[in-house]
Amino acid sequence: MSDRRRRTDRLIAVLGLLVLALGAAAVWRVAQDGGLGRRPESAGERALRQVRTELGRTAEVRYIEPGVGPVSCGYAARGPGQAAVAFVSRPQRILFGDDPLPREFAETRDKYCPGFARRPGATTP
């Protein structure tokens, strides 16, 4: 066999392995995303996922209402019997009423959930 033939055979083998690696990466990515036919997450499911990420796996959404666009507002607690706190759930971020940035929370709540139910006597920070 000539040198040129060996180099061509090696190139074919390397390219074949590269194709297999790319195929495996594509299959892994689809598996991580939940498949090609995955339905979009509802606002309630997203809010619960975000609340549990921030407050812990026992956290619960006690009340939720739709806001403007994909935003939802509601009340959540760390678990049964715990005090509820207001939240604004956006696709990439959740804000809580007891966050260190109360003005940002109030502005976001008023912009995306203008009629959001507040506790009796509660004031806007």
C-alpha positions in Angstrom: 0.0 0.0 0.0 1.3 3.5 -0.8 1.7 6.3 1.7 -1.1 8.2 0.0 -3.5 5.3 0.4 -2.7 5.0 4.1 -3.2 8.7 4.7 -6.6 8.5 2.9 -7.6 5.5 5.0 -6.6 7.3 8.2 -8.5 10.4 7.2 -11.6 8.3 6.4 -11.4 6.6 9.8 -10.9 10.0 11.7 -13.8 11.5 9.8 -16.0 8.5 10.6 -15.2 8.8 14.3 -16.0 12.5 14.2 -19.4 11.8 12.6 -20.1 9.2 15.3 -19.1 11.6 18.1 -21.3 14.4 16.6 -24.2 12.0 16.4 -23.8 10.9 20.0 -23.6 14.5 21.1 -26.9 15.3 19.2 -28.6 12.3 20.8 -27.4 13.3 24.3 -28.7 16.9 23.7 -32.1 15.8 22.6 -32.3 13.5 25.7 -31.4 16.4 28.0 -34.1 18.6 26.5 -36.8 16.0 27.1 -37.1 15.0 23.5 -38.1 16.6 20.3 -41.9 16.5 21.1 -41.6 18.2 24.5 -44.5 20.4 25.3 -43.7 23.9 26.6 -43.7 24.4 30.3 -46.9 26.1 31.6 -46.7 29.3 33.7 -47.8 27.3 36.8 -45.2 24.6 36.2 -42.5 27.2 35.6 -43.4 29.1 38.8 -43.4 25.9 40.9 -40.0 24.9 39.5 -38.6 28.4 40.2 -40.1 28.6 43.7 -38.6 25.1 44.6 -35.2 26.1 43.2 -35.1 29.3 45.3 -37.0 28.2 48.5 -36.3 24.4 48.6 -37.9 21.2 47.4 -40.8 21.3 49.9 -41.9 24.8 48.8 -45.4 25.2 47.5 -47.2 27.7 45.3 -50.4 28.7 47.2 -51.9 31.1 44.7 -51.1 32.0 41.2 -52.7 34.3 38.6 -51.7 35.2 35.0 -49.9 38.4 34.3 -49.0 40.2 31.1 -47.5 37.8 28.5 -45.6 34.8 29.9 -45.5 36.3 33.4 -47.4 35.0 36.4 -47.8 36.4 40.0 -48.7 34.6 43.1 -47.9 33.6 46.7 -45.6 30.8 47.7 -44.2 29.4 51.0 -41.2 27.3 52.0 -43.6 24.5 53.1 -46.8 23.6 54.8 -47.6 26.0 57.7 -44.9 28.5 56.6 -45.7 32.2 55.9 -46.4 33.0 52.2 -44.5 35.5 50.2 -45.5 37.2 47.0 -43.6 36.4 43.8 -43.4 37.5 40.1 -42.4 34.6 37.8 -40.9 35.6 34.5 -39.5 33.0 32.0 -35.8 33.5 33.1 -36.2 35.0 36.6 -38.4 35.0 39.7 -38.6 37.9 42.1 -40.0 37.6 45.7 -41.6 40.3 47.7 -39.1 39.9 50.5 -36.1 40.2 48.2 -33.5 42.9 49.1 -34.7 44.9 46.1 -38.3 45.7 47.1 -38.6 48.5 44.6 -37.6 46.3 41.7 -40.2 43.7 42.9 -42.9 46.4 43.2 -42.1 47.9 39.8 -42.1 44.4 38.1 -45.3 43.4 39.9 -47.1 46.6 38.9 -45.9 46.4 35.3 -46.7 42.7 34.6 -49.5 42.0 37.1 -51.3 45.4 37.6 -54.4 43.8 39.3 -52.5 41.4 41.4 -54.2 40.6 44.7 -52.5 42.0 47.7 -53.0 41.3 51.4 -55.5 43.7 53.0 -53.6 46.8 54.2 -50.5 46.0 52.3 -48.7 48.9 50.8 -46.4 49.2 47.8 -42.8 49.6 48.9 
